[in-house]
Structure formats: structure tokens, C-alpha cells
Amino acid sequence: MAALASQTTRIRIGIISSMPLRNPVVLARQALTLDHISNGRLDLGVGAGAPGNVDPSYRMTGIENWSPPERVARFREVVHILDQCLRNPQTTYKGRYYQLEGAMMAPPPVQKPRPPIIIGAMGPSMLKIAAKYGDTWNTYGGEFNAPPETILENVKNQVKQVNDYCLKIGRDPNSLRRSLLVWGSEALTVFDSEESFKEVINRYSQVGFSEFMFFHPDTAPVISSRALKEIAGGVMPELRRFLH
């Protein structure tokens, strides 16, 4: 990402960090450096990480595979630490899982009050964290093999929950941007044509999503360069004006 940031001038530089793999202060300092290199184009994405039966990183590196409740509790502390470290020149924090003593961030971020934070969340506890701390909330809606209608229904339920959580803490739900990872069966067909791309984007934009990420499975056919050029050159600019 640092290399990409140094060789570009306009695109946003987005990173998504799995929470168990980095100490939150180290991650904050890495984000701070990327914000400087990109001259304020960083979006910092964080997620709680997949469990050990899905992600082999735990076994390969010896990282502890926390239980789901502990994973969420740690994530809540991590997001709070990231928020405070990137807002303040010095941060001290005494939590259950993490302790900081005068963690320094200098020089301050280019973006004020800090680089935007994207929080990946699907379940109720994680959605509450997204509502409190997130500038953007990201989800993918369900199991990989779930049909599109099931994923859409799951996403609608998540939207309702996150809106309710925002209102409970006095936050305008519209101030939380909505981001969707397009995957599963939709990821296999979204780039088949301009029409299929528009259909997927329109489906989720109608329930409030304005940012999209695209997952391409290793087993899927290679997307043709012609289709990518047509969609990137014609469809995306049109949809971007509509979504923003």
C-alpha cells in the first residue's frame, strides 16, 4: 500500500487489517505513515478476523484463536485505541486486553480529525461498534453459497439494526457510509456484462449502499479485459455520480 500510495495521486488507498494480526498501536502508526505518504488518501479498514477453523494464519504463526465473545471484546478495545491514537498526539489506555502508556503519534495525520475508519461487521455486537466508531460500515451479507435473495434479506436486516444502534447513541444513521463486499454467486456474474453489473449495484444502492468491493474467487473464470474496460469506462462513472 505504501508503494501504491507513492505512485498515485488521486485514488483512495484502502487497507483492511485483520485485528488479531497486529497490535493496535503498531497498526495506528502504520496507518499514520500511509496517511502521510498518500497525502491524506488513506481509508483504514479493520475487522475482527475469521476464526481459526477458516483462517490458517493462527496455526502458521502461533496466534491464539480467541472465542467469539473475546474476539468481539478485543475488537471493541482495538477500534477505540485506533480512534484515540489517530486523533491525539499522545494516548494512554487501560483496558482489559490492551494497555497503552503515552503512545505517541507525530506528526499528526494529514486527514482531520483522523483517517476514516471502515469497520467490517455483520452480527449485533459488531454492528454496535460500527455505529459508534465507524465512518463507513462494511458487510458481505451471508454465506458464500447463499442465493442473492437471501444475502439481500440479510443485508436489509443488518441495515435496520445498524440504523437503530445509531439512533440509540444519538447519531444520525445517514452519517455512517455503507459499503458492501460483493461475493458469492453475485461475485461470479457481476462482471459478465454492463447489465449484470448495474443490476447488482442498483439492488444494494436501493437499501443505502454507496461503496462496493468485489471479491473474485480463485476458482472463477478470469474476467475479460474487455468487460472490465467497458464497465470501468462507461458504467462506473455513471453510477458514481448517482451514488455520491
Helices and strands as residue ranges (DSSP letters): H 2-6, E 13-18, G 19-21, H 24-37, E 42-47, H 57-61, H 68-87, E 90-94, E 99-104, E 117-120, H 124-133, E 136-139, H 148-168, G 173-175, E 177-182, H 185-189, H 194-205, E 211-214, H 225-230, I 231-235, H 236-243
